[in-house]
Structures are given as C-alpha cells and as structure tokens.
C-alpha cells in the first residue's frame, strides 16, 4: 500500500530510483509480458510518482536461478 511504501516513495522522489528491478519476459501468458523477480516495492513506489521512470534489468534465467536471485 502507499502507507507501507511511504518511505520508499519519498526516497525515490528525493534521490531517484537507485536500484533497478529485475524482470524476465513471460513467454506463455498472453495477459502479461514480464514478471518481476525482485523489486515489487520499487515498482509500486515508482507507479505512485507522476512521470517517474522505472529502471529495470532483464534476465532470461530459469526458475531455479530466479529463486536464488530473489
């Protein structure tokens, strides 16, 4: 929620997004193009700030590797 992420929203507004989120492309689901491996709070915080760009890193790692990266 915005209340739970208030500190992060304020931090990103002040200093920008310092760490990218990690995503990977979903190949077998027509509803979504990407899944977030880590950085859900950063994604949410950026979505609450008008005109805030979201910095991402992409990976094609398998489930096992993504679990380690989490």
Predicted model as a PDB file, atoms N, CA, C, CB and O in Angstrom, pLDDT in the B-factor column:
MODEL        1                                                                  
ATOM      1  N   UNK A   1       0.835  -1.187   0.000  1.00 92.00           N  
ATOM      2  CA  UNK A   1       0.000   0.000   0.000  1.00 92.00           C  
ATOM      3  C   UNK A   1       0.878   1.249   0.000  1.00 92.00           C  
ATOM      4  CB  UNK A   1      -0.949  -0.001   1.215  1.00 92.00           C  
ATOM      5  O   UNK A   1       2.079   1.184   0.260  1.00 92.00           O  
ATOM      6  N   UNK A   2       0.262   2.365  -0.291  1.00 93.00           N  
ATOM      7  CA  UNK A   2       1.016   3.621  -0.257  1.00 93.00           C  
ATOM      8  C   UNK A   2       1.533   3.924   1.148  1.00 93.00           C  
ATOM      9  CB  UNK A   2       0.143   4.778  -0.751  1.00 93.00           C  
ATOM     10  O   UNK A   2       2.609   4.501   1.306  1.00 93.00           O  
ATOM     11  N   UNK A   3       0.776   3.539   2.153  1.00 94.00           N  
ATOM     12  CA  UNK A   3       1.208   3.762   3.533  1.00 94.00           C  
ATOM     13  C   UNK A   3       2.459   2.937   3.831  1.00 94.00           C  
ATOM     14  CB  UNK A   3       0.074   3.404   4.526  1.00 94.00           C  
ATOM     15  O   UNK A   3       3.419   3.447   4.409  1.00 94.00           O  
ATOM     16  N   UNK A   4       2.449   1.660   3.436  1.00 94.00           N  
ATOM     17  CA  UNK A   4       3.598   0.782   3.681  1.00 94.00           C  
ATOM     18  C   UNK A   4       4.844   1.205   2.898  1.00 94.00           C  
ATOM     19  CB  UNK A   4       3.237  -0.648   3.324  1.00 94.00           C  
ATOM     20  O   UNK A   4       5.968   0.953   3.331  1.00 94.00           O  
ATOM     21  N   UNK A   5       4.642   1.840   1.757  1.00 95.00           N  
ATOM     22  CA  UNK A   5       5.768   2.227   0.904  1.00 95.00           C  
ATOM     23  C   UNK A   5       6.069   3.720   0.973  1.00 95.00           C  
ATOM     24  CB  UNK A   5       5.486   1.833  -0.529  1.00 95.00           C  
ATOM     25  O   UNK A   5       6.833   4.236   0.157  1.00 95.00           O  
ATOM     26  N   UNK A   6       5.477   4.414   1.935  1.00 96.00           N  
ATOM     27  CA  UNK A   6       5.638   5.865   2.032  1.00 96.00           C  
ATOM     28  C   UNK A   6       7.107   6.280   2.074  1.00 96.00           C  
ATOM     29  CB  UNK A   6       4.923   6.386   3.266  1.00 96.00           C  
ATOM     30  O   UNK A   6       7.511   7.224   1.395  1.00 96.00           O  
ATOM     31  N   UNK A   7       7.899   5.573   2.871  1.00 97.00           N  
ATOM     32  CA  UNK A   7       9.321   5.918   2.983  1.00 97.00           C  
ATOM     33  C   UNK A   7      10.049   5.739   1.656  1.00 97.00           C  
ATOM     34  CB  UNK A   7       9.991   5.064   4.059  1.00 97.00           C  
ATOM     35  O   UNK A   7      10.892   6.560   1.293  1.00 97.00           O  
ATOM     36  N   UNK A   8       9.731   4.683   0.940  1.00 97.00           N  
ATOM     37  CA  UNK A   8      10.378   4.435  -0.344  1.00 97.00           C  
ATOM     38  C   UNK A   8       9.918   5.441  -1.391  1.00 97.00           C  
ATOM     39  CB  UNK A   8      10.090   3.010  -0.820  1.00 97.00           C  
ATOM     40  O   UNK A   8      10.729   5.917  -2.186  1.00 97.00           O  
ATOM     41  N   UNK A   9       8.642   5.769  -1.405  1.00 97.00           N  
ATOM     42  CA  UNK A   9       8.122   6.768  -2.342  1.00 97.00           C  
ATOM     43  C   UNK A   9       8.835   8.101  -2.115  1.00 97.00           C  
ATOM     44  CB  UNK A   9       6.581   6.937  -2.176  1.00 97.00           C  
ATOM     45  O   UNK A   9       9.272   8.745  -3.069  1.00 97.00           O  
ATOM     46  N   UNK A  10       8.950   8.505  -0.869  1.00 97.00           N  
ATOM     47  CA  UNK A  10       9.626   9.767  -0.551  1.00 97.00           C  
ATOM     48  C   UNK A  10      11.104   9.725  -0.940  1.00 97.00           C  
ATOM     49  CB  UNK A  10       9.489  10.080   0.944  1.00 97.00           C  
ATOM     50  O   UNK A  10      11.649  10.711  -1.437  1.00 97.00           O  
ATOM     51  N   UNK A  11      11.743   8.586  -0.712  1.00 97.00           N  
ATOM     52  CA  UNK A  11      13.153   8.437  -1.058  1.00 97.00           C  
ATOM     53  C   UNK A  11      13.363   8.544  -2.573  1.00 97.00           C  
ATOM     54  CB  UNK A  11      13.687   7.092  -0.542  1.00 97.00           C  
ATOM     55  O   UNK A  11      14.297   9.206  -3.027  1.00 97.00           O  
ATOM     56  N   UNK A  12      12.504   7.900  -3.341  1.00 97.00           N  
ATOM     57  CA  UNK A  12      12.634   7.951  -4.807  1.00 97.00           C  
ATOM     58  C   UNK A  12      12.337   9.355  -5.313  1.00 97.00           C  
ATOM     59  CB  UNK A  12      11.685   6.929  -5.481  1.00 97.00           C  
ATOM     60  O   UNK A  12      12.982   9.823  -6.251  1.00 97.00           O  
ATOM     61  N   UNK A  13      11.375  10.026  -4.708  1.00 97.00           N  
ATOM     62  CA  UNK A  13      11.091  11.407  -5.108  1.00 97.00           C  
ATOM     63  C   UNK A  13      12.301  12.308  -4.840  1.00 97.00           C  
ATOM     64  CB  UNK A  13       9.849  11.942  -4.357  1.00 97.00           C  
ATOM     65  O   UNK A  13      12.595  13.212  -5.622  1.00 97.00           O  
ATOM     66  N   UNK A  14      12.982  12.059  -3.755  1.00 96.00           N  
ATOM     67  CA  UNK A  14      14.122  12.898  -3.365  1.00 96.00           C  
ATOM     68  C   UNK A  14      15.397  12.546  -4.138  1.00 96.00           C  
ATOM     69  CB  UNK A  14      14.377  12.761  -1.867  1.00 96.00           C  
ATOM     70  O   UNK A  14      16.080  13.429  -4.655  1.00 96.00           O  
ATOM     71  N   UNK A  15      15.711  11.244  -4.212  1.00 96.00           N  
ATOM     72  CA  UNK A  15      17.006  10.818  -4.751  1.00 96.00           C  
ATOM     73  C   UNK A  15      16.925  10.052  -6.069  1.00 96.00           C  
ATOM     74  CB  UNK A  15      17.698   9.971  -3.747  1.00 96.00           C  
ATOM     75  O   UNK A  15      17.954   9.760  -6.679  1.00 96.00           O  
ATOM     76  N   UNK A  16      15.728   9.728  -6.506  1.00 95.00           N  
ATOM     77  CA  UNK A  16      15.568   8.910  -7.697  1.00 95.00           C  
ATOM     78  C   UNK A  16      15.631   7.433  -7.340  1.00 95.00           C  
ATOM     79  CB  UNK A  16      16.638   9.255  -8.734  1.00 95.00           C  
ATOM     80  O   UNK A  16      15.917   7.070  -6.199  1.00 95.00           O  
ATOM     81  N   UNK A  17      15.367   6.603  -8.306  1.00 96.00           N  
ATOM     82  CA  UNK A  17      15.423   5.148  -8.109  1.00 96.00           C  
ATOM     83  C   UNK A  17      16.882   4.720  -8.194  1.00 96.00           C  
ATOM     84  CB  UNK A  17      14.545   4.383  -9.174  1.00 96.00           C  
ATOM     85  O   UNK A  17      17.493   4.804  -9.259  1.00 96.00           O  
ATOM     86  N   UNK A  18      17.436   4.266  -7.091  1.00 95.00           N  
ATOM     87  CA  UNK A  18      18.862   3.946  -7.034  1.00 95.00           C  
ATOM     88  C   UNK A  18      19.173   2.531  -7.503  1.00 95.00           C  
ATOM     89  CB  UNK A  18      19.370   4.129  -5.629  1.00 95.00           C  
ATOM     90  O   UNK A  18      20.269   2.272  -7.998  1.00 95.00           O  
ATOM     91  N   UNK A  19      18.230   1.622  -7.356  1.00 95.00           N  
ATOM     92  CA  UNK A  19      18.428   0.225  -7.753  1.00 95.00           C  
ATOM     93  C   UNK A  19      17.364  -0.171  -8.768  1.00 95.00           C  
ATOM     94  CB  UNK A  19      18.381  -0.718  -6.519  1.00 95.00           C  
ATOM     95  O   UNK A  19      16.187   0.130  -8.566  1.00 95.00           O  
ATOM     96  N   UNK A  20      17.746  -0.837  -9.853  1.00 97.00           N  
ATOM     97  CA  UNK A  20      16.738  -1.294 -10.806  1.00 97.00           C  
ATOM     98  C   UNK A  20      15.970  -2.496 -10.253  1.00 97.00           C  
ATOM     99  CB  UNK A  20      17.395  -1.655 -12.147  1.00 97.00           C  
ATOM    100  O   UNK A  20      16.406  -3.147  -9.303  1.00 97.00           O  
ATOM    101  N   UNK A  21      14.826  -2.773 -10.864  1.00 98.00           N  
ATOM    102  CA  UNK A  21      14.128  -4.005 -10.538  1.00 98.00           C  
ATOM    103  C   UNK A  21      14.581  -5.059 -11.549  1.00 98.00           C  
ATOM    104  CB  UNK A  21      12.561  -3.810 -10.561  1.00 98.00           C  
ATOM    105  O   UNK A  21      15.098  -4.717 -12.612  1.00 98.00           O  
ATOM    106  N   UNK A  22      14.389  -6.325 -11.223  1.00 98.00           N  
ATOM    107  CA  UNK A  22      14.760  -7.409 -12.130  1.00 98.00           C  
ATOM    108  C   UNK A  22      13.489  -8.067 -12.637  1.00 98.00           C  
ATOM    109  CB  UNK A  22      15.686  -8.449 -11.428  1.00 98.00           C  
ATOM    110  O   UNK A  22      12.621  -8.458 -11.856  1.00 98.00           O  
ATOM    111  N   UNK A  23      13.392  -8.185 -13.964  1.00 97.00           N  
ATOM    112  CA  UNK A  23      12.230  -8.815 -14.591  1.00 97.00           C  
ATOM    113  C   UNK A  23      12.683  -9.856 -15.597  1.00 97.00           C  
ATOM    114  CB  UNK A  23      11.336  -7.764 -15.275  1.00 97.00           C  
ATOM    115  O   UNK A  23      13.824  -9.854 -16.060  1.00 97.00           O  
ATOM    116  N   UNK A  24      11.757 -10.743 -15.920  1.00 95.00           N  
ATOM    117  CA  UNK A  24      12.019 -11.642 -17.050  1.00 95.00           C  
ATOM    118  C   UNK A  24      10.760 -11.737 -17.890  1.00 95.00           C  
ATOM    119  CB  UNK A  24      12.473 -13.058 -16.563  1.00 95.00           C  
ATOM    120  O   UNK A  24       9.642 -11.647 -17.382  1.00 95.00           O  
ATOM    121  N   UNK A  25      10.964 -11.920 -19.173  1.00 91.00           N  
ATOM    122  CA  UNK A  25       9.865 -11.998 -20.134  1.00 91.00           C  
ATOM    123  C   UNK A  25       9.082 -13.282 -19.915  1.00 91.00           C  
ATOM    124  CB  UNK A  25      10.394 -11.926 -21.585  1.00 91.00           C  
ATOM    125  O   UNK A  25       9.657 -14.350 -19.706  1.00 91.00           O  
ATOM    126  N   UNK A  26       7.771 -13.161 -19.967  1.00 89.00           N  
ATOM    127  CA  UNK A  26       6.891 -14.323 -19.873  1.00 89.00           C  
ATOM    128  C   UNK A  26       6.536 -14.735 -21.288  1.00 89.00           C  
ATOM    129  CB  UNK A  26       5.602 -14.015 -19.026  1.00 89.00           C  
ATOM    130  O   UNK A  26       6.011 -13.937 -22.064  1.00 89.00           O  
ATOM    131  N   UNK A  27       6.819 -15.961 -21.615  1.00 83.00           N  
ATOM    132  CA  UNK A  27       6.606 -16.428 -22.979  1.00 83.00           C  
ATOM    133  C   UNK A  27       5.262 -17.119 -23.177  1.00 83.00           C  
ATOM    134  CB  UNK A  27       7.709 -17.363 -23.368  1.00 83.00           C  
ATOM    135  O   UNK A  27       4.755 -17.174 -24.297  1.00 83.00           O  
ATOM    136  N   UNK A  28       4.683 -17.644 -22.108  1.00 82.00           N  
ATOM    137  CA  UNK A  28       3.484 -18.473 -22.293  1.00 82.00           C  
ATOM    138  C   UNK A  28       2.224 -17.896 -21.654  1.00 82.00           C  
ATOM    139  CB  UNK A  28       3.731 -19.837 -21.731  1.00 82.00           C  
ATOM    140  O   UNK A  28       1.294 -18.648 -21.362  1.00 82.00           O  
ATOM    141  N   UNK A  29       2.167 -16.587 -21.430  1.00 70.00           N  
ATOM    142  CA  UNK A  29       0.992 -15.968 -20.819  1.00 70.00           C  
ATOM    143  C   UNK A  29       0.635 -14.731 -21.625  1.00 70.00           C  
ATOM    144  CB  UNK A  29       1.249 -15.606 -19.317  1.00 70.00           C  
ATOM    145  O   UNK A  29       1.448 -13.816 -21.750  1.00 70.00           O  
ATOM    146  N   UNK A  30      -0.561 -14.697 -22.168  1.00 75.00           N  
ATOM    147  CA  UNK A  30      -0.934 -13.570 -23.014  1.00 75.00           C  
ATOM    148  C   UNK A  30      -1.378 -12.347 -22.218  1.00 75.00           C  
ATOM    149  CB  UNK A  30      -2.031 -13.982 -23.950  1.00 75.00           C  
ATOM    150  O   UNK A  30      -1.506 -11.267 -22.793  1.00 75.00           O  
ATOM    151  N   UNK A  31      -1.617 -12.482 -20.913  1.00 86.00           N  
ATOM    152  CA  UNK A  31      -2.086 -11.355 -20.114  1.00 86.00           C  
ATOM    153  C   UNK A  31      -0.951 -10.412 -19.703  1.00 86.00           C  
ATOM    154  CB  UNK A  31      -2.796 -11.865 -18.879  1.00 86.00           C  
ATOM    155  O   UNK A  31      -1.182  -9.216 -19.527  1.00 86.00           O  
ATOM    156  N   UNK A  32       0.254 -10.929 -19.549  1.00 87.00           N  
ATOM    157  CA  UNK A  32       1.384 -10.134 -19.075  1.00 87.00           C  
ATOM    158  C   UNK A  32       2.605 -10.394 -19.939  1.00 87.00           C  
ATOM    159  CB  UNK A  32       1.694 -10.447 -17.602  1.00 87.00           C  
ATOM    160  O   UNK A  32       2.780 -11.486 -20.479  1.00 87.00           O  
ATOM    161  N   UNK A  33       3.442  -9.383 -20.060  1.00 90.00           N  
ATOM    162  CA  UNK A  33       4.669  -9.519 -20.843  1.00 90.00           C  
ATOM    163  C   UNK A  33       5.867  -9.874 -19.969  1.00 90.00           C  
ATOM    164  CB  UNK A  33       4.950  -8.233 -21.602  1.00 90.00           C  
ATOM    165  O   UNK A  33       6.775 -10.576 -20.415  1.00 90.00           O  
ATOM    166  N   UNK A  34       5.875  -9.388 -18.718  1.00 92.00           N  
ATOM    167  CA  UNK A  34       7.022  -9.591 -17.831  1.00 92.00           C  
ATOM    168  C   UNK A  34       6.552  -9.971 -16.434  1.00 92.00           C  
ATOM    169  CB  UNK A  34       7.896  -8.324 -17.773  1.00 92.00           C  
ATOM    170  O   UNK A  34       5.439  -9.642 -16.023  1.00 92.00           O  
ATOM    171  N   UNK A  35       7.423 -10.669 -15.714  1.00 94.00           N  
ATOM    172  CA  UNK A  35       7.187 -10.908 -14.295  1.00 94.00           C  
ATOM    173  C   UNK A  35       8.344 -10.295 -13.524  1.00 94.00           C  
ATOM    174  CB  UNK A  35       7.043 -12.438 -13.983  1.00 94.00           C  
ATOM    175  O   UNK A  35       9.485 -10.303 -13.985  1.00 94.00           O  
ATOM    176  N   UNK A  36       8.039  -9.764 -12.345  1.00 96.00           N  
ATOM    177  CA  UNK A  36       9.054  -9.139 -11.508  1.00 96.00           C  
ATOM    178  C   UNK A  36       9.699 -10.215 -10.646  1.00 96.00           C  
ATOM    179  CB  UNK A  36       8.444  -8.007 -10.628  1.00 96.00           C  
ATOM    180  O   UNK A  36       9.015 -10.919  -9.903  1.00 96.00           O  
ATOM    181  N   UNK A  37      11.011 -10.338 -10.747  1.00 97.00           N  
ATOM    182  CA  UNK A  37      11.763 -11.289  -9.930  1.00 97.00           C  
ATOM    183  C   UNK A  37      12.052 -10.652  -8.574  1.00 97.00           C  
ATOM    184  CB  UNK A  37      13.089 -11.717 -10.639  1.00 97.00           C  
ATOM    185  O   UNK A  37      11.843 -11.281  -7.536  1.00 97.00           O  
ATOM    186  N   UNK A  38      12.528  -9.420  -8.576  1.00 96.00           N  
ATOM    187  CA  UNK A  38      12.644  -8.657  -7.337  1.00 96.00           C  
ATOM    188  C   UNK A  38      12.455  -7.179  -7.643  1.00 96.00           C  
ATOM    189  CB  UNK A  38      14.016  -8.906  -6.651  1.00 96.00           C  
ATOM    190  O   UNK A  38      12.721  -6.718  -8.753  1.00 96.00           O  
ATOM    191  N   UNK A  39      11.989  -6.446  -6.634  1.00 97.00           N  
ATOM    192  CA  UNK A  39      11.781  -5.014  -6.785  1.00 97.00           C  
ATOM    193  C   UNK A  39      10.318  -4.605  -6.861  1.00 97.00           C  
ATOM    194  CB  UNK A  39      12.480  -4.542  -8.000  1.00 97.00           C  
ATOM    195  O   UNK A  39      10.001  -3.538  -7.387  1.00 97.00           O  
ATOM    196  N   UNK A  40       9.425  -5.438  -6.341  1.00 96.00           N  
ATOM    197  CA  UNK A  40       7.993  -5.119  -6.400  1.00 96.00           C  
ATOM    198  C   UNK A  40       7.697  -3.812  -5.672  1.00 96.00           C  
ATOM    199  CB  UNK A  40       7.159  -6.261  -5.793  1.00 96.00           C  
ATOM    200  O   UNK A  40       6.909  -3.005  -6.166  1.00 96.00           O  
ATOM    201  N   UNK A  41       8.307  -3.584  -4.512  1.00 97.00           N  
ATOM    202  CA  UNK A  41       8.076  -2.329  -3.780  1.00 97.00           C  
ATOM    203  C   UNK A  41       8.577  -1.128  -4.584  1.00 97.00           C  
ATOM    204  CB  UNK A  41       8.774  -2.370  -2.401  1.00 97.00           C  
ATOM    205  O   UNK A  41       7.927  -0.082  -4.601  1.00 97.00           O  
ATOM    206  N   UNK A  42       9.722  -1.269  -5.248  1.00 97.00           N  
ATOM    207  CA  UNK A  42      10.237  -0.171  -6.075  1.00 97.00           C  
ATOM    208  C   UNK A  42       9.305   0.104  -7.245  1.00 97.00           C  
ATOM    209  CB  UNK A  42      11.650  -0.497  -6.590  1.00 97.00           C  
ATOM    210  O   UNK A  42       9.038   1.259  -7.574  1.00 97.00           O  
ATOM    211  N   UNK A  43       8.803  -0.975  -7.883  1.00 97.00           N  
ATOM    212  CA  UNK A  43       7.858  -0.805  -8.980  1.00 97.00           C  
ATOM    213  C   UNK A  43       6.612  -0.061  -8.488  1.00 97.00           C  
ATOM    214  CB  UNK A  43       7.471  -2.179  -9.583  1.00 97.00           C  
ATOM    215  O   UNK A  43       6.150   0.884  -9.127  1.00 97.00           O  
ATOM    216  N   UNK A  44       6.076  -0.499  -7.342  1.00 97.00           N  
ATOM    217  CA  UNK A  44       4.875   0.121  -6.790  1.00 97.00           C  
ATOM    218  C   UNK A  44       5.137   1.585  -6.459  1.00 97.00           C  
ATOM    219  CB  UNK A  44       4.403  -0.635  -5.536  1.00 97.00           C  
ATOM    220  O   UNK A  44       4.335   2.452  -6.805  1.00 97.00           O  
ATOM    221  N   UNK A  45       6.247   1.865  -5.794  1.00 97.00           N  
ATOM    222  CA  UNK A  45       6.577   3.241  -5.420  1.00 97.00           C  
ATOM    223  C   UNK A  45       6.696   4.130  -6.656  1.00 97.00           C  
ATOM    224  CB  UNK A  45       7.884   3.280  -4.615  1.00 97.00           C  
ATOM    225  O   UNK A  45       6.164   5.240  -6.678  1.00 97.00           O  
ATOM    226  N   UNK A  46       7.386   3.649  -7.673  1.00 97.00           N  
ATOM    227  CA  UNK A  46       7.536   4.434  -8.905  1.00 97.00           C  
ATOM    228  C   UNK A  46       6.192   4.662  -9.589  1.00 97.00           C  
ATOM    229  CB  UNK A  46       8.497   3.732  -9.871  1.00 97.00           C  
ATOM    230  O   UNK A  46       5.971   5.706 -10.203  1.00 97.00           O  
ATOM    231  N   UNK A  47       5.299   3.685  -9.481  1.00 97.00           N  
ATOM    232  CA  UNK A  47       3.984   3.831 -10.117  1.00 97.00           C  
ATOM    233  C   UNK A  47       3.138   4.901  -9.433  1.00 97.00           C  
ATOM    234  CB  UNK A  47       3.240   2.499 -10.101  1.00 97.00           C  
ATOM    235  O   UNK A  47       2.179   5.393 -10.028  1.00 97.00           O  
ATOM    236  N   UNK A  48       3.467   5.267  -8.214  1.00 97.00           N  
ATOM    237  CA  UNK A  48       2.724   6.286  -7.462  1.00 97.00           C  
ATOM    238  C   UNK A  48       3.291   7.694  -7.645  1.00 97.00           C  
ATOM    239  CB  UNK A  48       2.721   5.934  -5.990  1.00 97.00           C  
ATOM    240  O   UNK A  48       2.717   8.661  -7.145  1.00 97.00           O  
ATOM    241  N   UNK A  49       4.398   7.813  -8.350  1.00 97.00           N  
ATOM    242  CA  UNK A  49       5.040   9.114  -8.566  1.00 97.00           C  
ATOM    243  C   UNK A  49       4.815   9.522 -10.021  1.00 97.00           C  
ATOM    244  CB  UNK A  49       6.578   9.060  -8.225  1.00 97.00           C  
ATOM    245  O   UNK A  49       5.300   8.849 -10.931  1.00 97.00           O  
ATOM    246  N   UNK A  50       4.091  10.608 -10.248  1.00 96.00           N  
ATOM    247  CA  UNK A  50       3.832  11.032 -11.632  1.00 96.00           C  
ATOM    248  C   UNK A  50       5.130  11.231 -12.426  1.00 96.00           C  
ATOM    249  CB  UNK A  50       3.019  12.332 -11.638  1.00 96.00           C  
ATOM    250  O   UNK A  50       6.085  11.844 -11.949  1.00 96.00           O  
ATOM    251  N   UNK A  51       5.131  10.701 -13.635  1.00 95.00           N  
ATOM    252  CA  UNK A  51       6.252  10.850 -14.579  1.00 95.00           C  
ATOM    253  C   UNK A  51       7.561  10.225 -14.104  1.00 95.00           C  
ATOM    254  CB  UNK A  51       6.484  12.303 -14.851  1.00 95.00           C  
ATOM    255  O   UNK A  51       8.626  10.559 -14.623  1.00 95.00           O  
ATOM    256  N   UNK A  52       7.498   9.333 -13.135  1.00 96.00           N  
ATOM    257  CA  UNK A  52       8.709   8.660 -12.653  1.00 96.00           C  
ATOM    258  C   UNK A  52       9.059   7.509 -13.593  1.00 96.00           C  
ATOM    259  CB  UNK A  52       8.516   8.139 -11.195  1.00 96.00           C  
ATOM    260  O   UNK A  52       8.232   6.629 -13.833  1.00 96.00           O  
ATOM    261  N   UNK A  53      10.257   7.513 -14.113  1.00 95.00           N  
ATOM    262  CA  UNK A  53      10.724   6.410 -14.947  1.00 95.00           C  
ATOM    263  C   UNK A  53      11.091   5.236 -14.062  1.00 95.00           C  
ATOM    264  CB  UNK A  53      11.931   6.838 -15.817  1.00 95.00           C  
ATOM    265  O   UNK A  53      11.594   5.412 -12.952  1.00 95.00           O  
ATOM    266  N   UNK A  54      10.837   4.041 -14.560  1.00 96.00           N  
ATOM    267  CA  UNK A  54      11.172   2.815 -13.841  1.00 96.00           C  
ATOM    268  C   UNK A  54      12.384   2.190 -14.517  1.00 96.00           C  
ATOM    269  CB  UNK A  54       9.962   1.818 -13.809  1.00 96.00           C  
ATOM    270  O   UNK A  54      12.353   1.895 -15.712  1.00 96.00           O  
ATOM    271  N   UNK A  55      13.442   1.991 -13.755  1.00 97.00           N  
ATOM    272  CA  UNK A  55      14.643   1.370 -14.290  1.00 97.00           C  
ATOM    273  C   UNK A  55      14.586  -0.122 -14.009  1.00 97.00           C  
ATOM    274  CB  UNK A  55      15.924   2.002 -13.681  1.00 97.00           C  
ATOM    275  O   UNK A  55      14.358  -0.548 -12.877  1.00 97.00           O  
ATOM    276  N   UNK A  56      14.799  -0.915 -15.066  1.00 97.00           N  
ATOM    277  CA  UNK A  56      14.714  -2.367 -14.936  1.00 97.00           C  
ATOM    278  C   UNK A  56      15.964  -3.023 -15.490  1.00 97.00           C  
ATOM    279  CB  UNK A  56      13.471  -2.905 -15.653  1.00 97.00           C  
ATOM    280  O   UNK A  56      16.678  -2.456 -16.317  1.00 97.00           O  
ATOM    281  N   UNK A  57      16.206  -4.216 -15.017  1.00 97.00           N  
ATOM    282  CA  UNK A  57      17.197  -5.138 -15.580  1.00 97.00           C  
ATOM    283  C   UNK A  57      16.407  -6.354 -16.015  1.00 97.00           C  
ATOM    284  CB  UNK A  57      18.353  -5.515 -14.538  1.00 97.00           C  
ATOM    285  O   UNK A  57      15.487  -6.773 -15.314  1.00 97.00           O  
ATOM    286  N   UNK A  58      16.741  -6.922 -17.141  1.00 97.00           N  
ATOM    287  CA  UNK A  58      16.038  -8.114 -17.602  1.00 97.00           C  
ATOM    288  C   UNK A  58      16.957  -9.325 -17.509  1.00 97.00           C  
ATOM    289  CB  UNK A  58      15.532  -7.928 -19.048  1.00 97.00           C  
ATOM    290  O   UNK A  58      18.181  -9.212 -17.575  1.00 97.00           O  
ATOM    291  N   UNK A  59      16.331 -10.480 -17.353  1.00 96.00           N  
ATOM    292  CA  UNK A  59      17.063 -11.731 -17.308  1.00 96.00           C  
ATOM    293  C   UNK A  59      16.249 -12.786 -18.039  1.00 96.00           C  
ATOM    294  CB  UNK A  59      17.358 -12.161 -15.844  1.00 96.00           C  
ATOM    295  O   UNK A  59      15.030 -12.670 -18.171  1.00 96.00           O  
ATOM    296  N   UNK A  60      16.928 -13.797 -18.502  1.00 94.00           N  
ATOM    297  CA  UNK A  60      16.226 -14.954 -19.076  1.00 94.00           C  
ATOM    298  C   UNK A  60      16.522 -16.201 -18.241  1.00 94.00           C  
ATOM    299  CB  UNK A  60      16.648 -15.180 -20.562  1.00 94.00           C  
ATOM    300  O   UNK A  60      16.431 -17.329 -18.723  1.00 94.00           O  
ATOM    301  N   UNK A  61      16.875 -15.967 -16.983  1.00 94.00           N  
ATOM    302  CA  UNK A  61      17.212 -17.067 -16.070  1.00 94.00           C  
ATOM    303  C   UNK A  61      16.011 -17.985 -15.841  1.00 94.00           C  
ATOM    304  CB  UNK A  61      17.711 -16.511 -14.725  1.00 94.00           C  
ATOM    305  O   UNK A  61      14.858 -17.560 -15.913  1.00 94.00           O  
ATOM    306  N   UNK A  62      16.313 -19.254 -15.564  1.00 93.00           N  
ATOM    307  CA  UNK A  62      15.241 -20.208 -15.270  1.00 93.00           C  
ATOM    308  C   UNK A  62      14.739 -20.018 -13.842  1.00 93.00           C  
ATOM    309  CB  UNK A  62      15.731 -21.659 -15.478  1.00 93.00           C  
ATOM    310  O   UNK A  62      15.280 -19.208 -13.089  1.00 93.00           O  
ATOM    311  N   UNK A  63      13.704 -20.768 -13.476  1.00 92.00           N  
ATOM    312  CA  UNK A  63      13.075 -20.623 -12.154  1.00 92.00           C  
ATOM    313  C   UNK A  63      14.079 -20.797 -11.013  1.00 92.00           C  
ATOM    314  CB  UNK A  63      11.945 -21.639 -11.999  1.00 92.00           C  
ATOM    315  O   UNK A  63      14.056 -20.046 -10.038  1.00 92.00           O  
ATOM    316  N   UNK A  64      14.941 -21.771 -11.142  1.00 95.00           N  
ATOM    317  CA  UNK A  64      15.907 -22.055 -10.073  1.00 95.00           C  
ATOM    318  C   UNK A  64      16.832 -20.862  -9.838  1.00 95.00           C  
ATOM    319  CB  UNK A  64      16.736 -23.304 -10.417  1.00 95.00           C  
ATOM    320  O   UNK A  64      17.039 -20.447  -8.698  1.00 95.00           O  
ATOM    321  N   UNK A  65      17.374 -20.325 -10.896  1.00 95.00           N  
ATOM    322  CA  UNK A  65      18.271 -19.168 -10.789  1.00 95.00           C  
ATOM    323  C   UNK A  65      17.505 -17.950 -10.251  1.00 95.00           C  
ATOM    324  CB  UNK A  65      18.909 -18.840 -12.172  1.00 95.00           C  
ATOM    325  O   UNK A  65      18.027 -17.200  -9.425  1.00 95.00           O  
ATOM    326  N   UNK A  66      16.285 -17.760 -10.715  1.00 93.00           N  
ATOM    327  CA  UNK A  66      15.486 -16.610 -10.240  1.00 93.00           C  
ATOM    328  C   UNK A  66      15.212 -16.733  -8.741  1.00 93.00           C  
ATOM    329  CB  UNK A  66      14.143 -16.512 -11.022  1.00 93.00           C  
ATOM    330  O   UNK A  66      15.186 -15.731  -8.027  1.00 93.00           O  
ATOM    331  N   UNK A  67      15.011 -17.945  -8.275  1.00 93.00           N  
ATOM    332  CA  UNK A  67      14.780 -18.142  -6.843  1.00 93.00           C  
ATOM    333  C   UNK A  67      16.022 -17.700  -6.054  1.00 93.00           C  
ATOM    334  CB  UNK A  67      14.436 -19.635  -6.539  1.00 93.00           C  
ATOM    335  O   UNK A  67      15.900 -17.078  -4.999  1.00 93.00           O  
ATOM    336  N   UNK A  68      17.194 -18.018  -6.559  1.00 94.00           N  
ATOM    337  CA  UNK A  68      18.440 -17.592  -5.906  1.00 94.00           C  
ATOM    338  C   UNK A  68      18.569 -16.065  -5.963  1.00 94.00           C  
ATOM    339  CB  UNK A  68      19.674 -18.266  -6.581  1.00 94.00           C  
ATOM    340  O   UNK A  68      18.975 -15.440  -4.983  1.00 94.00           O  
ATOM    341  N   UNK A  69      18.230 -15.475  -7.086  1.00 92.00           N  
ATOM    342  CA  UNK A  69      18.345 -14.037  -7.239  1.00 92.00           C  
ATOM    343  C   UNK A  69      17.390 -13.283  -6.319  1.00 92.00           C  
ATOM    344  CB  UNK A  69      18.088 -13.652  -8.674  1.00 92.00           C  
ATOM    345  O   UNK A  69      17.681 -12.161  -5.902  1.00 92.00           O  
ATOM    346  N   UNK A  70      16.266 -13.887  -6.006  1.00 91.00           N  
ATOM    347  CA  UNK A  70      15.308 -13.246  -5.097  1.00 91.00           C  
ATOM    348  C   UNK A  70      15.939 -13.060  -3.749  1.00 91.00           C  
ATOM    349  CB  UNK A  70      14.018 -14.070  -4.969  1.00 91.00           C  
ATOM    350  O   UNK A  70      15.301 -12.537  -2.835  1.00 91.00           O  
TER     351      UNK A  70                                                      
ENDMDL                                                                          
END                                                                             
